[in-house]
Amino acid sequence: MTYTQKSYYHRGGTEPLLGSTIPEHLAVIANKYPQALAVVSREQQRRLTYEQFTAEIESVACALFALGYRKGDRVGIWATNNLEWVLLQMATARIGVILVNINPAYRSRELAYALKQSEVEGLFLIPQFRSSNYIEMLVTLMPELKHAQSRNPAINDFPALRHIVVYDPQHPMQTLCDYPGVMSWQQFMAGATDVSFETIEKATASLDRDDPINIQYTSGTTGFPKAVVLTHHNILNNAYFSAKAMHFGEHDKLCIPVPFYHCFGMVLSNLLCFSVGACAVIPCEHFDAEQVLTAIVEEQCTALHGVPTMFIAQLEHPRFHAFDLSSLRTGIMAGAPCPPALMTRVMEDMHCNEILIGYGETEASPLTHLTNCEDNLARRTETVGKNLPHQEVKIINVETSETVLLGEIGEICFRGYHIMRGYYNQPEKTAEAIDEAGWLHSGDLGAMDEYGYVRITGRLKDMIIRGGENIYPREIEDFLFTHPKIAEVAVFGIPSEFFGEEVMAWIQLHEGETLSEQEVRDYCKDNIAHFKIPKYIHFVKEFPMTVTGKLQKFKMREMALQEMNVDS
């Protein structure tokens, strides 16, 4: 009998998995490095040591407890990057409350879905950011807030919601709100003195590492996003072993321009730092190349995370060479493929000799694969490296579900401590994603070599990746179908030199109707996130279809590229 090696790789570990909850592990780190910097929020001019950080977490946890929040309750946060976001992240974990991450780019329609679907009981938000007025969007959905008689109003369309707390990151304790149904951060924090340290300690002692602690939304192929439920064990170990792969420790400082609502920011940045006693540097509320470069220099950051477009924006900054980035050593680039030329520039021009390429998905906590700084350039750009310790990966034939031979292309599947608990209140969707043997099916296509390195070759699902944001066409199509003049629509990705891909929509109007591109974008503006709004809009009389009446998006894409004279 001849044995042929198949595409399966189990990576053991020289160090066992952490068996603690997030607050238990943080207590160990804080006791070990009490005077080390834990967080620097530059725009807020706040700098906290681990001793100060844990004390502030304690206060926020007490305030949450005073409002009646207990293990398993769900509290949402709809905000950009700031210190309060991090405090809420760790304070909810301290008492077992599940934090629900809400994308700050969401508009009213998407926010309403998230609040209802995950049954959010408390919502924290900032008043506004740039052109987005979060308070006004909220009041549009909840007019009861205007005339509420208390700070915990009954809201008809959102029966689970008990409290809404607003805070201005620049002046959280001086934040004012004109609506009686909305509580200020100062009013929220006033309740902290009513709860004792012993009460919070008892709440922490009741937690189990397998308790759910976080809900993150990931775009789905049909309709709205799905709510991924993650545990202490999932994300703490993923953060910790990612830090170990980076050779990260208490003397390191990580500059974090990636958004906290995303797993890249919350787990692979914030929690990664706190898992090993490193310092999390928040350069700005929302990515700004100059502020990031300035933060690296002034804070002497040793690491930088980001999606490729963020690194490109920094390298292309007109004053890039005026910034001394020699303190940089490592970081993770993920969210989209990294061209070899970009990797070379990051290593040489930004001094990130040990920059790593990461791959994974929210359902996997999120990191499954990471390159090694000792890999050659080809391996670090043409593959996503090997899976992290204590994880399994296999590549299967999509039709038969059998593991394919090494070098053959198939669907990438994962199994291990990092796999989500499931999708919140969606058991059927969970069963579609995780099979009976516990394997999470990624929907991505790839091939494995004899050493366990995986090369991504494509996607099973019709996903668009724009600047690190996963966009699923069906969600945009479903929304555009609500326009009374639109009869049919097809959405797909078009190559972009800067963002990787841009969104294109082909639209067929009802007979006799007229509609402009700008009218379509205006219709989208207040209802879907800005990065989902189609950049390219093409009005057609008919679509290319199969004999069975299915739209042929690949033909549309070919026709569009030919007309635009863009290389695929």
C-alpha positions in Angstrom: 0.0 0.0 0.0 1.4 3.4 -1.0 0.8 6.3 1.5 0.3 9.7 0.0 0.4 12.7 2.3 -2.7 14.7 2.6 -3.3 18.4 3.3 -3.6 18.2 7.1 -1.5 19.9 9.7 -1.7 19.9 13.4 0.7 22.2 15.2 1.4 21.3 18.8 2.8 23.8 21.3 5.8 23.9 23.6 3.6 25.9 26.0 0.1 24.8 27.1 -3.0 26.8 26.5 -3.9 29.3 29.1 -6.7 28.0 31.3 -7.7 31.3 32.9 -10.4 33.9 32.2 -9.4 37.3 30.8 -9.7 39.1 34.2 -7.7 36.4 36.0 -4.9 36.6 33.4 -4.9 40.4 33.5 -4.6 40.3 37.3 -1.4 38.2 37.0 0.1 40.6 34.4 -0.8 43.7 36.4 0.8 42.2 39.6 3.9 41.4 37.6 4.2 44.8 35.8 2.3 47.3 37.9 4.3 50.4 36.9 4.7 49.4 33.2 2.6 51.5 30.7 -0.6 49.6 29.7 -2.4 52.1 27.5 -1.6 55.4 25.9 -4.5 57.3 24.2 -2.8 60.2 22.5 -5.8 62.3 21.4 -7.2 62.1 24.9 -3.8 62.7 26.5 -4.2 59.8 28.8 -1.4 57.4 29.9 -2.2 54.5 32.3 0.2 52.1 34.0 -1.1 48.6 34.6 -1.9 49.5 38.2 -3.9 52.5 37.1 -5.5 50.6 34.2 -6.8 47.8 36.4 -8.1 50.4 38.9 -10.1 52.2 36.2 -11.4 48.8 34.9 -12.6 48.1 38.4 -14.5 51.4 38.6 -16.3 50.8 35.2 -17.1 47.2 36.2 -18.6 48.5 39.5 -20.7 51.0 37.5 -22.0 48.3 35.1 -22.8 46.1 38.1 -24.7 49.0 39.8 -26.9 49.3 36.7 -27.8 45.6 37.1 -25.7 44.0 34.5 -24.6 40.4 35.2 -22.9 37.4 33.6 -24.4 36.7 30.2 -26.0 40.1 29.7 -25.2 42.0 26.5 -23.8 45.5 26.3 -23.0 47.1 23.0 -20.4 49.7 22.1 -20.8 52.0 19.0 -17.7 54.1 18.9 -14.4 54.9 17.4 -11.0 54.0 19.0 -10.6 55.6 22.5 -9.7 54.7 26.1 -13.3 54.2 27.2 -13.7 51.5 24.5 -10.8 49.6 26.0 -12.0 50.1 29.6 -15.5 48.7 28.6 -13.8 45.8 26.8 -12.0 44.8 30.0 -14.7 45.8 32.5 -17.4 43.7 30.8 -15.0 40.7 30.8 -14.3 41.4 34.5 -17.9 40.6 35.5 -18.9 38.2 32.6 -21.0 40.7 30.6 -20.9 40.0 26.8 -19.5 43.0 24.8 -21.2 43.5 21.5 -19.0 45.3 19.0 -20.9 47.6 16.6 -19.1 49.1 13.6 -19.0 52.9 13.9 -19.6 53.1 10.1 -23.0 51.5 10.6 -26.1 53.7 9.8 -29.5 53.5 11.4 -30.7 50.4 9.5 -27.6 48.4 10.3 -27.6 49.6 13.9 -31.2 48.6 14.4 -30.5 45.1 13.1 -27.5 44.6 15.4 -29.3 45.8 18.5 -32.3 43.6 17.9 -30.4 40.5 16.7 -28.0 40.3 19.6 -30.7 41.6 22.1 -28.5 44.4 23.4 -29.5 45.5 26.9 -27.1 48.5 27.3 -25.6 50.7 24.6 -22.5 52.9 24.9 -21.8 55.4 22.1 -20.0 58.6 21.3 -22.1 61.7 20.2 -20.7 61.9 16.7 -17.7 61.4 14.5 -17.0 63.5 11.4 -20.3 63.7 9.5 -21.9 60.9 11.5 -24.2 62.1 14.3 -24.8 59.0 16.3 -27.2 60.6 18.8 -29.5 61.8 15.9 -29.5 58.4 14.3 -30.3 56.8 17.6 -33.2 59.2 18.3 -34.6 58.5 14.8 -34.8 54.9 15.7 -36.0 55.6 19.3 -38.2 58.7 19.4 -39.1 57.8 23.0 -35.7 59.1 24.1 -36.9 62.7 23.6 -39.6 62.5 26.3 -38.4 59.7 28.6 -39.2 60.1 32.3 -36.1 58.2 33.4 -32.6 57.1 32.4 -33.9 53.6 31.6 -36.7 54.2 29.2 -39.0 51.6 27.7 -38.4 51.5 23.9 -41.1 49.8 22.0 -39.0 48.6 19.0 -36.1 47.5 21.2 -37.6 45.9 24.3 -34.3 44.4 25.5 -32.6 47.8 25.7 -32.4 49.2 29.3 -29.8 51.9 29.2 -28.0 54.2 26.8 -24.8 55.9 27.8 -23.1 58.6 25.7 -19.6 59.9 26.2 -17.4 62.4 24.4 -13.8 60.9 24.3 -12.3 64.3 24.8 -14.3 65.1 27.9 -16.1 61.9 29.1 -16.9 63.3 32.5 -18.3 66.5 31.1 -20.4 65.0 28.3 -23.9 66.5 28.1 -27.0 65.2 26.3 -30.2 67.0 25.4 -32.3 63.9 25.6 -33.7 62.7 29.0 -33.6 59.1 28.0 -29.8 59.1 27.5 -27.4 58.8 30.4 -24.0 60.6 30.4 -20.7 58.9 31.3 -20.6 60.9 34.5 -24.0 59.7 35.5 -23.1 56.2 34.6 -19.9 56.3 36.7 -21.6 57.8 39.7 -23.0 54.4 40.5 -19.6 52.8 40.9 -19.3 53.8 44.5 -22.4 51.7 45.4 -20.6 48.4 44.6 -17.8 47.0 46.6 -14.5 45.4 45.4 -15.6 42.2 47.1 -18.7 42.1 45.0 -16.8 42.4 41.8 -14.3 39.8 43.0 -17.1 37.4 43.6 -18.5 38.0 40.1 -15.1 37.3 38.6 -14.7 34.1 40.6 -18.0 32.8 39.2 -16.7 33.0 35.6 -15.5 30.1 33.5 -13.0 30.2 30.7 -15.6 28.8 28.3 -18.2 31.5 29.1 -19.1 33.7 26.1 -17.6 37.2 26.5 -17.8 38.9 23.1 -20.1 39.2 20.0 -18.5 40.4 16.8 -20.5 40.9 13.6 -19.2 39.4 10.4 -20.7 40.0 7.0 -22.8 37.1 5.7 -23.4 35.9 2.2 -27.1 36.2 2.6 -28.8 39.3 4.1 -27.4 40.9 7.2 -24.2 40.1 9.2 -24.0 37.2 11.5 -23.2 37.6 15.3 -20.1 35.5 16.2 -20.0 34.4 19.8 -16.5 34.1 21.3 -15.3 33.0 24.8 -12.6 34.0 27.2 -10.7 30.8 26.1 -11.1 31.6 22.4 -9.7 35.2 22.3 -7.3 35.2 25.2 -5.3 32.2 23.8 -5.5 33.6 20.3 -4.1 37.0 21.5 -1.5 35.3 23.7 -0.1 32.9 21.1 -0.1 35.7 18.4 2.0 37.8 20.8 4.4 34.9 21.3 4.8 34.5 17.6 5.8 38.1 17.4 8.3 37.7 20.3 6.3 40.3 22.0 6.7 41.2 25.7 6.5 43.8 28.5 9.1 46.1 26.8 7.1 46.4 23.6 4.7 49.2 22.4 2.2 48.5 19.7 0.7 51.3 17.6 -2.9 50.4 16.9 -4.5 52.2 14.0 -6.9 49.3 13.2 -10.5 49.7 14.5 -11.4 48.2 17.9 -14.8 47.0 16.8 -13.0 44.6 14.5 -11.2 41.4 15.8 -7.9 42.9 14.5 -8.2 45.7 16.9 -9.9 44.2 19.9 -8.1 40.8 20.0 -4.9 41.0 17.9 -4.1 44.5 19.2 -5.6 45.4 22.6 -5.8 41.9 24.2 -2.5 40.9 22.6 -0.8 43.7 24.5 -2.5 43.0 27.8 -1.8 39.2 27.5 1.9 39.8 27.8 2.3 43.2 29.6 3.0 45.3 26.5 1.7 48.8 25.9 -1.2 49.6 23.6 -0.8 52.9 21.9 -4.0 54.5 20.4 -2.7 57.1 17.9 -6.1 58.4 16.8 -9.8 57.8 16.8 -9.8 56.8 13.2 -6.9 56.0 10.9 -4.8 59.0 9.9 -1.4 58.3 8.4 0.3 61.4 9.8 -1.0 60.8 13.4 0.1 57.2 13.2 3.6 58.1 12.0 3.9 60.8 14.7 2.8 58.3 17.4 5.4 55.8 16.3 8.1 58.4 16.7 7.1 60.1 19.9 6.1 56.9 21.7 9.0 54.9 20.3 6.7 52.1 19.2 8.3 48.7 18.5 5.3 47.3 16.5 2.7 48.4 14.1 -0.5 46.6 12.9 -2.6 47.4 9.9 -4.2 46.4 6.6 -2.1 46.9 3.5 -3.8 50.2 2.6 -2.8 51.7 5.9 0.9 50.8 5.3 0.6 52.2 1.7 -0.9 55.5 3.1 2.0 55.9 5.5 4.6 55.1 2.9 3.1 57.5 0.5 2.8 60.4 3.0 4.5 63.5 1.5 6.7 63.8 4.6 7.3 60.1 5.2 11.1 60.5 5.3 10.9 63.1 8.0 9.8 60.4 10.5 12.4 58.3 12.3 10.8 54.9 12.5 13.9 53.1 13.6 12.2 51.9 16.8 9.9 49.6 14.8 10.7 45.9 14.7 7.5 43.9 14.1 3.8 44.0 13.5 1.0 42.2 11.7 -0.3 43.0 8.2 -3.7 41.3 7.5 -7.1 41.8 6.0 -6.0 41.6 2.3 -3.2 40.1 0.2 0.2 41.8 0.6 2.2 42.4 -2.6 5.9 41.5 -2.4 6.9 45.1 -3.3 4.9 46.4 -0.4 6.4 43.9 2.1 9.9 45.0 1.0 9.1 48.6 1.5 7.7 48.0 4.9 10.7 46.0 6.0 13.3 48.4 4.5 11.7 51.9 4.7 9.7 51.4 7.9 12.4 49.3 9.6 9.8 46.5 10.3 12.2 43.6 9.5 10.0 41.2 11.4 6.6 42.2 10.0 4.3 39.2 9.7 1.4 38.3 7.4 -1.7 37.1 9.2 -4.8 35.2 8.0 -8.0 34.1 9.7 -11.6 35.0 10.3 -13.8 36.3 13.1 -15.2 32.9 13.6 -11.7 31.7 14.5 -11.0 34.3 17.2 -9.6 35.5 14.6 -6.0 34.3 13.7 -5.4 30.9 12.3 -2.2 31.5 10.3 0.9 33.7 10.7 4.1 33.9 8.8 7.5 33.7 10.6 10.1 36.5 10.6 12.7 33.8 9.7 10.7 32.8 6.6 12.1 34.1 3.2 10.3 36.9 1.4 8.6 34.5 -1.0 7.1 32.5 1.9 6.1 35.7 3.7 4.2 37.1 0.7 3.0 34.1 -1.3 1.7 32.2 1.7 0.0 33.0 5.0 2.4 30.9 6.9 1.5 28.0 9.3 -1.3 27.7 11.7 -0.7 28.9 15.3 0.1 26.4 18.1 -2.7 24.1 19.3 -4.7 24.5 16.1 -5.5 22.1 13.3 -6.0 22.9 9.6 -7.0 20.8 6.6 -7.9 21.4 3.0 -10.9 19.5 1.6 -12.5 18.8 -1.8 -15.6 21.0 -1.9 -17.7 18.3 -3.6 -16.7 15.2 -1.5 -15.4 16.8 1.7 -12.4 14.5 1.6 -9.0 15.9 2.5 -7.0 16.7 -0.7 -3.4 15.8 -1.4 -0.6 18.2 -0.7 -0.5 21.0 -3.3 -4.1 20.5 -4.4 -6.6 23.3 -4.1 -9.6 23.0 -1.9 -11.6 24.6 0.9 -9.6 25.6 4.1 -11.0 24.2 7.3 -10.0 24.9 11.0 -10.4 23.1 14.3 -9.2 23.8 17.8 -9.6 26.0 20.9 -10.1 29.1 18.7 -13.4 28.1 17.0 -16.4 30.2 18.0 -19.2 29.0 20.2 -21.5 29.7 17.2 -23.7 32.4 15.7 -25.9 34.1 18.3 -29.5 32.8 18.0 -28.7 31.2 14.6 -28.3 27.5 15.1 -28.9 26.7 11.5 -26.2 29.1 10.3 -23.9 27.7 13.0 -24.4 24.1 11.7 -23.6 25.3 8.2 -20.3 26.8 9.3 -19.1 24.1 11.8 -19.5 20.4 10.8 -20.3 17.5 13.2 -16.6 16.8 13.7 -16.0 20.4 14.9 -14.3 21.7 11.7 -15.0 25.3 10.8 -15.4 25.7 7.0 -13.8 29.0 6.0 -15.2 29.4 2.5 -11.7 30.2 1.3 -9.8 28.2 -1.2 -6.1 27.3 -0.8 -3.3 24.8 -1.0 -0.9 23.4 1.5 2.7 22.4 1.1 4.7 19.6 2.8 5.8 21.9 5.6 2.2 23.1 6.5 2.4 26.5 4.8 -0.9 27.5 3.2 -1.3 29.6 0.0 -4.7 31.3 -0.5 -5.9 31.0 -4.1 -9.4 32.4 -4.0 -12.8 32.5 -2.3 -15.8 30.2 -2.5 -18.1 33.0 -1.5 -18.6 36.0 -3.6 -16.9 38.3 -1.1 -15.3 41.7 -1.8 -12.3 42.8 0.3 -12.0 46.6 0.2 -9.2 48.0 2.4 -9.4 45.1 4.8 -13.2 45.3 5.1 -15.1 42.2 4.1 -18.1 43.1 2.0 -20.7 40.6 0.8 -22.7 41.7 -2.3 -26.0 40.1 -1.2 -26.4 42.6 1.7 -25.9 45.6 -0.7 -28.2 43.9 -3.3 -30.9 43.3 -0.8 -30.8 47.0 0.3 -30.8 48.4 -3.3 -33.8 46.2 -4.1 -35.8 48.3 -1.6 -35.5 51.3 -4.0 -38.8 51.6 -5.8 -37.2 52.3 -9.2 -34.8 49.3 -9.2 -36.0 46.0 -10.8 -32.7 44.0 -10.6 -29.2 44.5 -9.3 -25.9 42.6 -9.2 -23.0 43.7 -7.0 -19.4 42.4 -7.4 -15.8 43.5 -6.9 -13.6 45.4 -9.3 -9.8 45.5 -8.8 -8.4 48.6 -7.1 -4.7 49.5 -6.9 -5.2 51.2 -3.5 -8.1 49.3 -1.8 -7.6 45.9 -3.3 -11.1 45.9 -4.6 -14.0 48.4 -5.1 -17.7 47.8 -5.2 -19.5 47.8 -8.5 -23.3 47.6 -9.0 -25.1 46.8 -12.2 -28.6 48.0 -12.0 -31.7 47.4 -14.1 -34.5 49.9 -13.6 -38.2 49.3 -13.9 -39.6 50.1 -17.3 -39.9 53.9 -17.9 -38.0 54.9 -14.7 -34.8 57.0 -14.6 -32.2 57.2 -11.9 -28.7 58.8 -11.7 -25.6 57.3 -10.1 -25.6 60.1 -7.5 -29.2 59.4 -6.5 -28.3 55.7 -5.9 -25.3 56.8 -3.7 -27.6 59.3 -1.8 -30.1 56.5 -1.2 -27.3 54.4 0.3 -25.7 57.1 2.3 -27.7 57.0 5.6 -28.6 53.3 5.5 -25.4 51.3 4.8 -21.8 51.8 5.8 -19.8 54.1 3.5 -17.4 51.4 2.4 -20.3 49.3 1.1 -21.6 52.1 -1.2 -20.8 51.2 -4.8 -18.0 53.3 -6.3 -19.0 52.1 -9.8 -22.6 52.1 -11.0 -23.7 50.8 -14.4 -27.3 50.9 -15.6 -28.2 48.1 -18.0 -31.2 46.9 -19.9 -30.4 43.2 -19.3 -27.9 40.9 -17.5 -25.8 38.1 -18.8 -27.5 34.9 -17.5 -27.3 31.1 -17.7 -30.0 29.1 -19.4 -31.5 28.5 -16.0 -31.9 32.2 -15.4 -29.0 32.7 -13.0 -27.0 36.0 -13.2 -23.4 35.5 -14.4 -21.4 37.9 -12.4 -18.1 36.7 -13.8 -19.2 37.8 -17.2 -20.3 41.2 -15.9 -17.0 41.6 -14.3 -15.1 40.7 -17.5 -17.3 43.1 -19.5 -16.7 45.9 -16.9 -12.9 45.4 -16.8 -12.8 45.4 -20.6 -14.8 48.7 -20.8 -12.8 50.3 -18.0 -9.5 48.9 -19.4 -8.5 47.5 -16.0 -6.3 44.4 -15.6 -8.0 41.6 -13.5 
